[in-house]
Amino acid sequence: MGRPLALTPGEPAGIGPDIVIAWAQAERHHDVVVIADPDLLARRAQRLDLPLSISTDLDNVTRAAGALSVLPISLRARETAGALNAANADYVLETLNTAVDGCLAQDFSGLVTGPVQKSVINDAGIDFSGHTEFLASRCGVDRVVMLLVAGALRVALATTHVPLRAVADAITRERLEDVLEVLIEGLESRFRIGRPRVLVAGLNPHAGEGGYLGREDIDIIAPVCRSFAGRGVVGPIPADTLFTPKVLAGADAVLAMYHDQGLPVLKHVGFGHAVNVTLGLPIVRTSVDHGTALDIAGTGNADAGSLVAAVALAIDLSA
């Protein structure tokens, strides 16, 4: 029997516990260990009126419908669905640290993460810009790449959680070269794609319009694309035409320059079943494509589709 996946539900006040419990209602074909407070899960299941039995015997991981194997981590304060509490920021980070330690020790085959609330972790006085950056630091790697997957569409990001005003300054030759190296290696090793073809979006409208709408595409992005041309990289391509079916045909991934350039298109295509993958880590990590949705936590209206997809992709990537 192979190693189990680790699953962290994320923010206890959000829909993370809801979707984990909803996902657990079906029988599984792979071992998964949830790293969370068992009492939190039991309370939320009762509120959702869903059956849930919890086992902490990790030598016999359950795959049964309506059951979860849980590695217990205690909340710092009792949760209230929909109401953030900075006291539980340490709890969220402890679940993540426990999962990462287990992955690095090869106790787990990979990590699937539920949504966290960055603001409440920062409110607790902890510098936290997101899962991706946190995991890179914990795994001791300098460069990771956020890749969103919705069926055959894969969109990677050259910059992630930075203000739009700072994006142009962040687009350097060194960054793009590093990102393309990680992206290509991840497509080859994790996704097992031979000679992947990557389309690179321009930063400015019309990829700079020959320099009249900015020099970044000419001076930075184009030279990097030329240097990677022999490895299947094409660009820069104006972003407003890149995502058309004709241009995307035959592409294995798109590299967008910033968060809201690439992800609105991907989420329009696949929201609810898209998956966030972190490339460049020594471990497999996938995540849901949505946030904590505090307004519907505990109501039974959360959709577990993205979590289902994230678990399935993690199993495939760790095979």
N, C-alpha and C positions, 0 to 999 in steps of 0.2 A: 504494500500500500504506500502511495506517495505521501509527501508532506502536505499538510493542510495549508490553505490560504488563511491569512489573517484579515479580519474585517473590522474596521473602526467606524462606529455610527456617527461620530462627529459631535456637533453641538447638541447637548442633551435637551435644550429647550426647543429645538427645531424638528424637522421632519425626518432626520436621520434615524432615530429609533423606530419611527413609524414604518419607513420603507424596509428596514431590516426585518421587522416583524412580518410585514406583508410578504416579503421575499421568502421568509421561512415557512410560509404556509404550504409550499410545494415540496415534494420530495426531491432531494438533490442526488447528483451522481459524482460529487466530489466533496472532500472534507473541507469544511470551513470552520474556523474558530473566531468567534466574536469577542473582541476585547472591549469590555464595557462593564458598567454596574448592573449586576443581575436584577436588583430591585427596581432600577429604572425601567428595564425592559419589561419586567412583570407588571409594573404599574401602567405602562403605556399600553401593553397588550390588553389589560383589563379595561382601560378607557376606550380602546378601539373595538372591544368586544370580539377579540380574536383569540383562539386557543394558543397557548404557548407553554411548553415545558422546558425547563432549563437544566442543563447538566454541566457541572464543573469538572467532570471526569474526562480529562483531555487525552487519556490513554485509549478511550473508546469514543471517538468523535461521532456524533449522531448525524445522520442524513435524513431522518424521518420528517415528514410533514408536520408542522406545528411544534417543532422542537429546535433548540439551539444548544450548541456547545459553547460555553462562555468562559473566558479567562477573566476572573473578576478584578475590576479596578473600582474603588469606591468613589462616588461623588463627594465633593467637598461640602455641598449644600443640596438639599432636596430640590429637584427641578420643578418648574412650573411650565407646562407647555405654552410656548409663545412668548415667554417672558425671560429675557436674558439675565444672567447673573454672573458677574465677573468673578465671583468666588469659585466658579467651576472651570475657569480657564486652565488652572493647573491640572484638573482632571482630564480635560481634552488633550493636553500636551502629554500627560502620562500615558494615555492610551496609545498615542502615536509613537512615543519613545519605546514603549514596550513592544509594539509591533515591529518597529525598525530593528530593535535589538534582536528580536526573534528571526527576522529575515536575514540579517547579517550573520547570525549564528547558524543559519540554514535549518532552523526549526520550522520555518514557514517557507512555502514556495513563492510567495508573493504577498502583496498588500493591496487591499481594496479599501478606499476611504470614502466615508460619507461626508456631507458638507459641514464645514466649520464656519463660524462667524468671526472674521478677522477683527472686526471692531471691538468685540467684547474682550478678546485676548489682549488687544492693545490697551483697552480700558483698565485691565488688570496690571498694567505697567510692564508688559512683556512685549518686546519688539517682535512683531510677527507680520510678515507681508503676504503669507499664503503657504499652503501645503507645499507647493513646488519648491520654493526657496528654503523652507524649513527642512525638507527631505534632502535637498542638496547639501546643506550644511551638516546635517546629521550623518550623511554618508561620506562626507569629506571629498566631494567633487566640486570642481570650479565651475563647470558649465553643464546645465541640463536644458532640455528643450520640452516645452509644453506642446503636446500633439493631441488634437481632438479628432475623434474617429466617429463617423456616422456612415455605416455601410462601407461603400467603396471610396467615400470622400474622406481624405485625411488632411487636416490643416494644422501646420506647425506655426509657432510664433517666434519672431526674431526678438521682440521685447514683450514682456508680460505685464506685470502690475506696476506700470509707471504712468504718471500723468501725460496726457496728450502733448502738452507743452514741451515735455522733455524727450519725446520720442526721436525727433530729428537728430538731436545731439547724441542719443544712444546708438544710432545706426552708424557703426564704424566698420571699416574693413575687417578688423580683428574679430569683432563680434559676429559678423556675418560668416566669416570663415569658420569660426568655432561652432556656430549653430549648424551650418551645413555639414560639417564633419560629424557632429553628434546625430543629426537627422539621418544622414545617409547610412551611418553605421547601425543606427537603431532599426531602420527599415530592412537592412540586410540581416542583422542578427536576431532581432526580436520578431519581426514580421516575415522573415525568411524570403525576402524579395531580392532576386538577383538583378543587379544593375538597375536600381530604382531611378525613375524619371521624376524630377522635382521641378515644379514651376515656381518662380520667384516673383512676387508682386512688387510693383514699383511703390515708392513711398508717396510721391506726389500725384495729383490728378494727371492723367495721360502720361504717367511715368516721367513727369517733368516738362513735357511739351518742348523737348529740345533745349532745355535750360531756362525757358521763360517762366516756368512755374517751379523753379528750384533746381539746384545743381546736384542734389544727393544721388539721384538716379544715374546721372552721367559720371560723376566723380567717384562714387563709392560702390553702388550696387552693381552697375554694369561690369566694371573690372573684376569684381569677385565672381560674378556669373560666368564671365569668360574663362576665368582660371579654373572653374569647376565644370566647364562644358564637356570635357572628356569623361566626366562621371555622371552625365545625365541631367545636368542642371541647365535650365532655360530661363532667361529673364534679363532685365526686369520687364514684366508685362503689366500694362495698366490694370489696376485692380477691378475697374468696372467692366472689363471684358474677360478677365482671367477666368471668372467663375461661370462662364457660359458653357453649355455642354460640348460644343465643338472644340473649344480650347482645352477643356479638361480631359477630353478623350485620350486615353493612354497614359495619363499622369498617375503616379503613385502617391504623390503628396504635393501640397501647396505650401510655400513658406510666405506667410503674411508678415508685414513689417510691424504691426501692432495689434493689440488685443481686439479692438472693435473694428478692425479692417477685415479680419478673417472669421471671427466667431459668429457674428450675426448671420452670415450666409450659412455656415455649418449648422447653427441651431435652427434656422428656418427649415433646413432640409431634414434634420434629424432630432429635434428637441424631444426629449422623453426616452430616446434610446441611444443617444450619443454617449461617448465615453472619453474621459480625459486620461491620457497616458503620459507619464513622465519618462522621457528618454534620457540616457546618459547616467542613470543610476546603476549601481551594481546589483540592484534588486528590481523585480517587476513591481510596478505600481500603476494601478488604474483607479479611476474615481468617477463619480457621477458628474453629469454635466450641468447641475443646477445648484442653487444655494439652499439655505436653511428653511426658507418659506415659513417663517414664524407665524404668519397669519393663518395657516391651515394646519399647524402642528396639533396633533391629537384629535383632529376632526374626522379622520378616515378618508380625506379627499386627496391624499398624497399618492402619486403614481410611482410605483417601484420599477418601472420599465428601464430606466437608466442604470439602476443598481443591478438588475438582472443582466443587462448587457455588459456592465463593468466586470462582474464576476466571471461571465463566460469568456470575455476577452483575456482576463488575467489567467484563467486556466489555459487558454490557447498559448499565450505568450510564455508561460512558464513550463510548457511541455518539453 
